[in-house]
Amino acid sequence: MIGPVLRRLGSVLVSVQMVGCFYYDSTWGQKQAEEKRAAERLKPATLEHRAAPHDGMRIARVRAHATRAYAAETFDWEGSFRALLRDASAVLEPALGIALEDGGTSLWQPSGDEASLGPMLDELSDEDEGRDAEWVVGFVQSTPKLVTDYHVLGMGRPFSKYLVLRASNDPAEHDFIGREFDGMSEAQKEQLYSDRKHHRMVTVFLHEIGHTLGALHRVGVTTIMSPAYDPHASGFDAPTLELLRITVPLRFEGPSSRTSYAELRTYLSNHPDGWAADERQALLHSLAPAEESASAPPAVAVSARPPPPMVPRGLDALTPDERSLYDKALAVEPSDSSTAWLLAGPLFEAHPDVVPVQVLRCRLAHERRFYPAVIAAHCSRLDALKQVP
């Protein structure tokens, strides 16, 4: 009797254990599956290497300056810079025919703190002004918290070779991944964080390179030219690539290239949808005098045709609303020349004979480090006013 009872009891215990094991395995498996899905959602998009027709390959040297704060938080920052050029080139070469080349690295000590990118950009251009490189990038320290605004992560001015980028480290994101994904190994967690960080750095770099070539912000999450960074960004959208194919020859060859500022203006006029409206209008406005400069004879390609004679006037020629715009632009100019340009922009062509307006226009064009032909065109009105007897 005892034997059969023990055998039956043993069978019951095994069944209970099996049920218990099955229940535990189910919960564990469900958690693992949820973590896997969450990790997949956090993985950044793969940047597209989209091939498109272009007019030959151009080698572009990119020189890098890193602040000591950036170098301290970026392991082997020179190696990271070369990896950045490699992965950015993989996007730019097939689409636009631009191959990025290491133009040298050095440490850089700005005079101010690194909280605002505008002053950093100004200091960088003073640090590296006139040296031989197609682009100059300054690397500065990361922000203390996660941000997605491209203008906080990086900054590049239109039709200029200078841009600044922040380190893409984010301790809060690193801690979140380490805390929430128990089912992943430490190596897997580090790889996920590293992939996100590198995608952010490459995408921000390409975004700012786009700005220096004249690209505007676009509506959409997956385009690199979106106003806000998103890990789902996978490449330049088609209208932006069309615009960049017009501006690349202007960038490398100047107004003597087969394309012209008029062609860029025509493209933006005929394709109004999807751009940030205020940026599109500002660029169209700024291109008008550049067309004059580009159409001048080759010997004076950097100078605009002199406008008709004018009688110089003062600020009393402005309406009260226009004077308010002018004053606001002056107030913001020391800290943000881009905003000053947008504020005062409507006045530049509306009042070609108002000396203070044209002085501001010429000064801002220099501060924003436009291409030489564009600067000369914006200063041509002031030059004409100075020649009035």
Buried (B, 14 or more C-beta within 10 A) or exposed (E): EEEEEEEEEEEEEEEEEEEEEEEEEEEEEEEEEEBEEEBEEBBBBEBBBEEBEBEEEBEBBBBBBBBEBBBEEBEEBBEBBBBBBEBBBBBBBBBBBBBBEBBEBEEBEBEEEBEBBBBBBBBBBEBBEEEEBBBBBBBBBBBEEEBEEBBBBBBBBBBBBBBBBBBBBBEEBBEBBBEEBEBBEEEEBBEBBEBBBBBBBBBBBBBBBBBBBBBBBBEBEEBBBBBBBBBBBBBBBEBBBEBBBBBBBBBBEBBEBEBBBBBBBBBBEEEEEBBBEEBBBBBBBBBBBBBBBBBBEEEEBBBBBEBEEBEBBEBEBBEEEBBEBBBBBBEBBEEBBBBBBBBBBBBBBEBBBBBBBBBBBBBBBEBBBBBBBBBBBBBBBBBBBEEEE
